[in-house]
Amino acid sequence: MKLTLLLSGQGETPAADTVTMWRHDPAARAVWTEAADAVGEPLDRWLDEGTPADTRRAQLLSAVGSLATYAVVAREIPVAPTFVVGHSVGEVAALGIAHGLGPAQVARIAEARGRAMLDAVAAGPPTGMRAVVDPPADLVGLVEAAEGVHVANLNSARQVVISGSLAGLDAFVAATGLRTVPLAVTGAFHTPYMAPAAAALRSALDGLELPPTYGPTVVANRTALPYDRTDVLAELAAQVVSPVRWAEAVGYAHDHGSQVMLDLSSTGMLARMSDLPGVTVHRCGTPDGIDAGRRELRHVIAVEGEYDLAARALGAIVTTRNLQDDEELYRTTVIPAYQELRGMAKSAHAPVERILELVETVLVAKAVDPATRERKLADLRWRAARAAA
């Protein structure tokens, strides 16, 4: 089963029971403590003050909150995700999950992003964002013909957000007669107005080294395709000036086999935006939602528990096509490695590095292309790190 995690952005006000979970669940509490220490800010006190108007604070709370909720979900619903899609700043948390970053690193990236965008807002003209009520099919064309207005979020056919100068937004609404609802933000996020923020963020992140992606695939807001692993930080900076193509990004996960999604927002806002046929979305952003998700996915959890790392390694090599013409090489390399892995299955002390070494040996012997080889090894590494944590 391919499972997708959905992470919210800064526009959500966390539910009271979610905040209580963050404060009292040991796994969630540890996330908040590490993040607060990393940025030197009273994040716990900020939670008491409601949704902040300051985008720097809002982005920090959102990204760290997603990680804190995921820490509980990962323990209670131990099913490894295949994809992660984070809305706006939620993409920072998604990258943290995929790259195995700690709360401190995620908090520093979110803080740098929020600070850069806050500074860009302060230095530019008055701007804002508005949700379009009952968006017409030709909305994108109408926006492109307007001055000072841009599409910022393509969340679903029913939910589109536009951004721009306040004067431009007023003129657009007057000219088109569309009904809009102002959002509680003071910037034209995900538009060219954020160009100074993109440059500042790229500079702030210069020199930051991310470990290889060992975990699930992050589907990018900007492209609705898997993140470009060759320059993750450049993509993260480009995201702040580009529309969030949320519906397409979630659609990518669906089109590539994901029929179960976990909405980690505390209000279920991401589940409400999903209108994909045949997809089950579990709302797992609150303690009750996590309990319900665990019950509904109990059979999947049971199956996952049957497979240790060696068993998954066997699956990885058995499901990979053999492209090797040398039968002798296959007989002397692949078969002994397969037999050794079978002997490790169900062993509580099977050495992780030896398992990975055997898998790589088999995949090389089968003449598997480097990209497929690395993807399979990366999945096993991430699962090993997740189990160790």
C-alpha positions as CSV (number, residue, x, y, z in Angstrom):
1,M,0.0,0.0,0.0
2,K,1.3,3.5,-0.9
3,L,0.5,6.0,1.8
4,T,0.7,9.8,1.5
5,L,1.2,12.3,4.3
6,L,-0.5,15.7,3.9
7,L,1.0,18.6,5.9
8,S,-0.7,22.0,6.4
9,G,0.7,25.5,5.9
10,Q,0.5,28.6,8.1
11,G,-3.1,29.4,7.5
12,E,-4.4,26.9,10.0
13,T,-5.3,27.6,13.7
14,P,-4.5,24.4,15.6
15,A,-7.3,22.7,17.5
16,A,-7.2,22.9,21.3
17,D,-6.8,19.1,21.7
18,T,-3.9,19.1,19.2
19,V,-2.1,21.8,21.2
20,T,-2.7,19.7,24.3
21,M,-1.2,16.7,22.6
22,W,1.8,18.7,21.6
23,R,2.4,19.7,25.2
24,H,1.8,16.4,26.9
25,D,2.8,13.6,24.5
26,P,6.5,12.9,25.1
27,A,7.3,12.5,21.4
28,A,5.6,15.7,20.4
29,R,6.9,17.6,23.5
30,A,10.5,16.6,22.5
31,V,10.0,18.2,19.0
32,W,8.8,21.5,20.4
33,T,11.6,21.6,23.0
34,E,14.4,21.0,20.5
35,A,12.9,23.5,18.0
36,A,12.5,26.2,20.6
37,D,16.1,25.7,21.8
38,A,17.4,25.9,18.2
39,V,15.8,29.3,17.4
40,G,15.9,30.7,20.9
41,E,12.2,31.6,20.9
42,P,9.3,30.9,23.4
43,L,7.3,28.7,21.0
44,D,5.2,27.3,23.8
45,R,4.1,30.8,24.8
46,W,3.3,31.6,21.2
47,L,0.9,28.7,21.1
48,D,-1.1,30.4,23.9
49,E,-1.4,33.6,21.8
50,G,-3.4,32.1,19.0
51,T,-2.5,32.4,15.3
52,P,0.1,35.1,14.9
53,A,-0.2,37.8,12.3
54,D,3.6,37.8,12.0
55,T,4.4,35.3,9.2
56,R,7.8,34.4,10.8
57,R,6.1,33.2,13.9
58,A,3.2,31.6,12.0
59,Q,5.6,29.6,9.8
60,L,7.7,28.4,12.7
61,L,4.6,27.2,14.6
62,S,3.2,25.5,11.5
63,A,6.4,23.6,10.5
64,V,7.2,22.5,14.0
65,G,3.6,21.6,14.7
66,S,3.6,19.3,11.6
67,L,6.7,17.6,12.9
68,A,5.3,17.2,16.4
69,T,2.1,15.6,15.0
70,Y,4.1,13.4,12.8
71,A,6.2,12.2,15.7
72,V,3.0,10.9,17.3
73,V,1.5,9.5,14.1
74,A,4.8,7.6,13.3
75,R,4.6,5.9,16.7
76,E,0.8,5.1,16.6
77,I,0.5,4.4,12.9
78,P,3.8,2.8,12.0
79,V,3.3,2.6,8.3
80,A,6.1,4.1,6.2
81,P,4.7,6.8,3.8
82,T,5.6,6.7,0.1
83,F,4.9,10.4,-0.6
84,V,4.7,13.6,1.5
85,V,3.0,16.8,0.3
86,G,3.3,19.9,2.4
87,H,1.3,23.0,1.7
88,S,3.5,26.2,1.5
89,V,5.7,26.1,4.6
90,G,4.5,22.6,5.1
91,E,7.0,21.7,2.4
92,V,9.8,22.5,4.9
93,A,8.4,19.9,7.3
94,A,7.9,17.5,4.4
95,L,11.6,17.8,3.5
96,G,12.5,17.3,7.2
97,I,10.6,14.0,7.2
98,A,12.1,12.8,3.9
99,H,15.7,13.8,4.7
100,G,15.6,12.7,8.4
101,L,16.2,16.2,9.6
102,G,15.8,16.9,13.3
103,P,13.4,19.6,14.7
104,A,16.3,22.0,15.2
105,Q,17.2,22.0,11.5
106,V,13.6,22.3,10.3
107,A,12.9,25.1,12.8
108,R,16.0,27.0,11.5
109,I,14.9,26.6,7.9
110,A,11.3,27.7,8.7
111,E,12.6,30.7,10.7
112,A,14.8,31.8,7.8
113,R,12.0,31.4,5.3
114,G,9.5,33.3,7.5
115,R,12.0,36.1,8.3
116,A,12.8,36.6,4.6
117,M,9.2,36.8,3.7
118,L,8.4,39.2,6.5
119,D,11.2,41.5,5.4
120,A,10.0,41.4,1.8
121,V,6.5,42.4,3.0
122,A,7.8,45.3,5.0
123,A,9.9,46.6,2.1
124,G,7.2,46.4,-0.5
125,P,3.8,47.9,-1.2
126,P,0.7,46.9,0.8
127,T,-0.3,43.4,-0.4
128,G,-2.6,40.6,0.6
129,M,-4.3,37.4,-0.3
130,R,-7.9,36.5,-1.0
131,A,-9.8,33.2,-1.5
132,V,-12.1,33.3,-4.5
133,V,-15.6,32.0,-3.7
134,D,-16.9,29.7,-6.5
135,P,-13.9,30.3,-8.8
136,P,-14.9,30.2,-12.5
137,A,-13.2,27.9,-14.9
138,D,-11.4,30.8,-16.6
139,L,-10.1,32.4,-13.4
140,V,-6.4,31.9,-14.3
141,G,-6.9,33.7,-17.5
142,L,-8.8,36.5,-15.8
143,V,-5.9,36.9,-13.3
144,E,-3.3,36.8,-16.0
145,A,-5.0,39.8,-17.7
146,A,-5.1,41.8,-14.5
147,E,-2.4,44.1,-13.2
148,G,-0.7,43.4,-9.9
149,V,-2.6,40.2,-9.2
150,H,-1.4,36.6,-9.3
151,V,-2.8,33.1,-8.6
152,A,-1.1,32.0,-5.4
153,N,-2.8,28.7,-4.4
154,L,-4.5,26.2,-6.7
155,N,-5.9,24.0,-3.9
156,S,-8.8,22.4,-5.7
157,A,-11.4,23.2,-8.3
158,R,-13.5,24.8,-5.5
159,Q,-10.6,26.6,-3.8
160,V,-8.3,29.1,-5.4
161,V,-6.4,31.9,-3.7
162,I,-5.1,35.0,-5.4
163,S,-2.4,37.4,-4.2
164,G,-1.3,40.9,-5.1
165,S,-1.2,44.5,-4.2
166,L,-4.3,45.7,-2.3
167,A,-5.1,48.2,-5.0
168,G,-4.8,45.5,-7.7
169,L,-6.9,43.0,-5.7
170,D,-9.6,45.7,-5.2
171,A,-9.6,46.6,-8.9
172,F,-9.7,42.9,-9.9
173,V,-12.8,42.2,-7.8
174,A,-14.5,45.4,-9.0
175,A,-13.8,44.5,-12.7
176,T,-14.8,40.8,-12.5
177,G,-17.6,40.9,-9.9
178,L,-16.2,37.8,-8.2
179,R,-16.7,37.2,-4.5
180,T,-13.5,36.9,-2.5
181,V,-12.7,36.5,1.2
182,P,-9.6,38.3,2.5
183,L,-7.1,36.0,4.3
184,A,-5.5,37.0,7.6
185,V,-2.0,37.6,6.0
186,T,-0.3,40.8,5.1
187,G,1.8,39.6,2.1
188,A,1.3,38.5,-1.5
189,F,2.9,35.1,-0.8
190,H,3.8,32.7,-3.7
191,T,4.0,35.6,-6.2
192,P,6.7,37.7,-7.8
193,Y,6.3,40.1,-4.9
194,M,8.3,37.6,-2.9
195,A,11.4,37.8,-5.2
196,P,13.5,39.6,-2.5
197,A,12.4,36.8,0.0
198,A,13.5,34.1,-2.4
199,A,16.9,35.7,-2.8
200,A,17.3,36.2,0.9
201,L,16.3,32.7,1.7
202,R,18.7,31.2,-0.8
203,S,21.5,33.3,0.8
204,A,20.5,32.3,4.3
205,L,20.5,28.6,3.4
206,D,23.8,28.8,1.6
207,G,26.2,26.2,3.0
208,L,23.5,24.1,4.6
209,E,24.1,20.5,3.7
210,L,21.1,18.2,3.6
211,P,21.6,14.4,3.9
212,P,20.5,12.3,1.0
213,T,16.7,11.6,0.7
214,Y,16.3,8.3,2.5
215,G,12.6,8.5,3.0
216,P,9.4,9.2,1.1
217,T,9.2,11.3,-2.0
218,V,8.4,14.9,-1.5
219,V,6.1,16.2,-4.2
220,A,6.9,19.9,-4.8
221,N,4.3,22.7,-4.6
222,R,5.9,24.6,-7.5
223,T,6.1,21.7,-10.1
224,A,3.7,19.1,-8.7
225,L,6.5,16.6,-9.4
226,P,9.1,14.9,-7.1
227,Y,11.6,17.4,-5.6
228,D,14.7,18.0,-7.6
229,R,17.3,16.2,-5.4
230,T,20.2,17.9,-7.2
231,D,19.4,21.3,-5.6
232,V,16.8,21.0,-2.9
233,L,17.5,24.5,-1.5
234,A,17.1,26.2,-4.8
235,E,13.7,24.6,-5.2
236,L,12.7,25.6,-1.7
237,A,13.6,29.2,-2.5
238,A,11.8,29.2,-5.9
239,Q,8.7,27.9,-4.1
240,V,8.1,31.2,-2.3
241,V,7.6,33.1,-5.6
242,S,5.5,30.4,-7.3
243,P,1.9,29.3,-7.0
244,V,1.1,26.3,-4.8
245,R,-0.2,23.7,-7.2
246,W,-1.7,21.7,-4.4
247,A,-4.4,19.8,-6.3
248,E,-1.9,18.7,-8.9
249,A,0.7,17.7,-6.3
250,V,-1.7,15.5,-4.4
251,G,-2.9,14.2,-7.8
252,Y,0.6,13.1,-8.6
253,A,0.7,10.9,-5.5
254,H,-2.7,9.5,-6.4
255,D,-1.7,8.9,-10.0
256,H,1.4,7.0,-8.8
257,G,-0.6,4.5,-6.7
258,S,-1.4,6.2,-3.4
259,Q,-5.0,5.6,-2.4
260,V,-4.6,6.2,1.3
261,M,-3.7,9.6,2.7
262,L,-3.2,10.9,6.2
263,D,-4.2,14.5,6.7
264,L,-2.0,15.8,9.6
265,S,-3.8,19.2,9.8
266,S,-5.7,19.5,13.1
267,T,-8.9,20.8,11.4
268,G,-9.1,18.4,8.5
269,M,-8.7,21.2,6.1
270,L,-6.5,19.2,3.7
271,A,-9.0,16.3,3.6
272,R,-11.7,18.8,2.7
273,M,-9.7,20.0,-0.3
274,S,-9.2,16.5,-1.6
275,D,-11.7,15.4,-4.2
276,L,-9.8,12.6,-5.8
277,P,-11.9,9.5,-6.7
278,G,-11.1,6.3,-4.9
279,V,-8.9,8.0,-2.2
280,T,-9.4,7.5,1.5
281,V,-8.2,10.4,3.6
282,H,-7.8,9.8,7.3
283,R,-7.8,12.9,9.5
284,C,-4.9,12.3,11.8
285,G,-4.1,15.7,13.2
286,T,-5.8,15.3,16.6
287,P,-5.5,12.6,19.3
288,D,-9.0,11.2,18.4
289,G,-8.1,11.3,14.7
290,I,-4.9,9.4,15.3
291,D,-6.8,6.8,17.3
292,A,-9.4,6.4,14.6
293,G,-6.7,6.2,11.9
294,R,-4.9,3.5,13.9
295,R,-8.1,1.4,14.2
296,E,-9.0,1.9,10.5
297,L,-5.5,0.9,9.4
298,R,-5.0,-1.9,11.9
299,H,-4.7,-4.6,9.2
300,V,-2.1,-2.6,7.3
301,I,-0.2,-1.9,10.5
302,A,-0.3,-5.7,11.2
303,V,1.1,-6.5,7.8
304,E,3.9,-3.9,8.1
305,G,4.9,-5.4,11.4
306,E,5.5,-8.8,9.7
307,Y,8.3,-7.4,7.6
308,D,11.7,-6.6,9.2
309,L,14.5,-4.9,7.3
310,A,15.9,-8.2,5.9
311,A,12.5,-9.3,4.7
312,R,12.0,-5.9,3.0
313,A,15.4,-6.3,1.4
314,L,14.4,-9.6,0.0
315,G,11.3,-8.0,-1.4
316,A,13.4,-5.2,-3.0
317,I,15.6,-7.7,-4.9
318,V,13.0,-10.2,-5.8
319,T,10.8,-7.5,-7.4
320,T,13.7,-6.1,-9.4
321,R,14.0,-7.4,-12.9
322,N,17.3,-9.2,-13.8
323,L,19.0,-7.5,-16.7
324,Q,22.2,-9.6,-16.3
325,D,23.1,-11.9,-19.2
326,D,26.0,-13.6,-17.4
327,E,24.4,-16.6,-15.8
328,E,27.5,-17.6,-13.9
329,L,27.7,-14.2,-12.3
330,Y,24.1,-14.4,-11.3
331,R,24.6,-17.9,-9.8
332,T,27.7,-17.0,-7.8
333,T,26.5,-13.6,-6.6
334,V,22.8,-13.2,-6.5
335,I,21.8,-16.6,-5.1
336,P,24.3,-16.6,-2.2
337,A,23.2,-13.0,-1.2
338,Y,19.6,-14.0,-1.4
339,Q,20.2,-17.0,0.9
340,E,22.1,-14.9,3.4
341,L,19.3,-12.4,3.5
342,R,16.7,-15.2,4.1
343,G,18.8,-16.3,7.0
344,M,18.7,-12.8,8.5
345,A,14.9,-12.5,8.2
346,K,13.1,-12.5,11.6
347,S,16.5,-12.0,13.4
348,A,16.4,-9.2,16.0
349,H,20.1,-8.5,15.5
350,A,20.5,-8.5,11.8
351,P,23.3,-6.0,10.9
352,V,21.8,-3.1,8.9
353,E,25.0,-2.3,7.0
354,R,25.4,-5.9,5.9
355,I,21.8,-6.0,4.7
356,L,22.3,-2.9,2.6
357,E,25.6,-4.2,1.3
358,L,24.0,-7.4,0.2
359,V,21.1,-5.6,-1.5
360,E,23.6,-3.3,-3.4
361,T,25.6,-6.3,-4.5
362,V,22.5,-8.1,-5.9
363,L,21.2,-5.0,-7.7
364,V,24.6,-4.3,-9.3
365,A,24.8,-8.0,-10.3
366,K,21.4,-7.7,-11.9
367,A,22.6,-4.7,-13.9
368,V,19.9,-2.5,-12.4
369,D,20.3,1.2,-13.4
370,P,21.9,3.5,-10.8
371,A,18.7,5.6,-10.2
372,T,16.6,2.5,-9.4
373,R,19.4,1.1,-7.3
374,E,19.7,4.2,-5.2
375,R,15.9,4.5,-4.8
376,K,15.6,1.0,-3.4
377,L,18.6,1.4,-1.1
378,A,17.4,4.9,0.1
379,D,14.0,3.4,1.1
380,L,15.7,0.7,3.1
381,R,18.1,3.2,4.8
382,W,15.1,5.4,5.8
383,R,13.2,2.5,7.2
384,A,16.3,1.4,9.2
385,A,16.7,4.9,10.6
386,R,13.0,5.2,11.4
387,A,13.1,1.9,13.3
388,A,16.2,2.9,15.2
389,A,14.6,6.2,16.3
